[in-house]
């Protein structure tokens, strides 16, 4: 795929970039090289290749899921104006 000067001007306008006539040819050449690279990548046969989430086969080290803090819910709710079933009750603010 090759971009024309009109397409380059449209892309520049959409990106809100001021490009002069001299720069337009250079930008067109660079974008055409990028599009050529994309065409090369799309031409590669990837049938049977499993997608990867990371380039390296890394594993996230996880800590043991253990309770380290005491249950202080009753202490925290002792100062609340209204509690029912372990939940804070608040007045209705939207009618």
C-alpha positions in Angstrom: 0.0 0.0 0.0 1.3 3.4 -0.9 0.0 6.8 0.3 -0.6 9.7 -2.0 0.2 13.4 -1.2 -3.6 14.0 -0.7 -3.7 11.2 1.9 -0.6 12.6 3.7 -2.2 16.1 3.8 -5.4 14.5 5.2 -3.5 12.6 7.9 -1.6 15.7 8.8 -4.9 17.7 9.1 -6.5 15.0 11.3 -3.4 14.9 13.5 -3.4 18.7 13.5 0.2 18.8 12.3 1.4 21.5 9.9 3.4 19.9 7.1 4.9 21.9 4.3 5.4 20.7 0.7 9.0 19.8 1.3 8.2 17.8 4.4 5.3 16.1 2.7 7.5 13.9 0.5 9.7 12.9 3.4 6.7 12.0 5.6 5.1 10.1 2.7 8.3 8.1 2.3 8.5 7.3 6.0 4.9 6.3 6.3 5.2 4.1 3.2 8.2 2.3 4.7 6.1 1.7 7.9 3.2 0.3 5.8 5.6 -1.8 3.9 6.9 -3.3 7.1 3.4 -4.0 8.2 2.7 -5.8 4.9 5.8 -7.9 5.4 4.6 -8.9 8.9 1.2 -9.8 7.7 2.6 -12.0 5.0 4.3 -14.3 7.5 2.4 -17.6 8.0 1.6 -17.9 11.7 -0.6 -21.0 11.4 -0.1 -23.3 14.4 1.8 -20.7 16.5 0.3 -20.1 19.9 -0.1 -16.4 20.9 2.1 -15.2 23.7 1.3 -12.8 26.5 5.0 -12.1 27.1 8.2 -12.6 25.0 9.8 -14.5 27.9 8.2 -17.4 29.8 8.0 -15.6 33.1 6.0 -16.5 36.2 4.7 -13.9 38.7 6.0 -14.8 42.2 3.0 -14.7 44.5 3.0 -14.7 48.3 0.9 -17.1 50.3 -2.7 -16.0 50.7 -2.7 -15.9 54.5 -4.5 -13.6 57.0 -2.0 -11.4 58.8 -4.3 -8.8 60.5 -6.8 -9.5 63.2 -10.5 -9.0 62.6 -11.3 -5.6 64.0 -14.7 -5.0 62.3 -16.6 -4.9 65.6 -14.1 -2.3 67.0 -14.4 -0.1 63.9 -18.2 -0.3 63.9 -18.5 0.5 67.6 -18.3 4.2 66.9 -20.8 4.2 63.9 -24.2 5.8 64.4 -26.1 2.9 62.8 -24.9 -0.7 62.0 -27.0 -3.7 61.0 -25.7 -7.2 60.1 -22.1 -5.9 60.0 -23.0 -3.2 57.5 -22.9 0.6 58.0 -26.4 2.2 57.6 -26.4 5.6 56.0 -29.3 8.0 55.4 -30.9 8.1 51.9 -29.5 11.1 50.0 -31.3 10.7 46.7 -35.1 10.8 46.5 
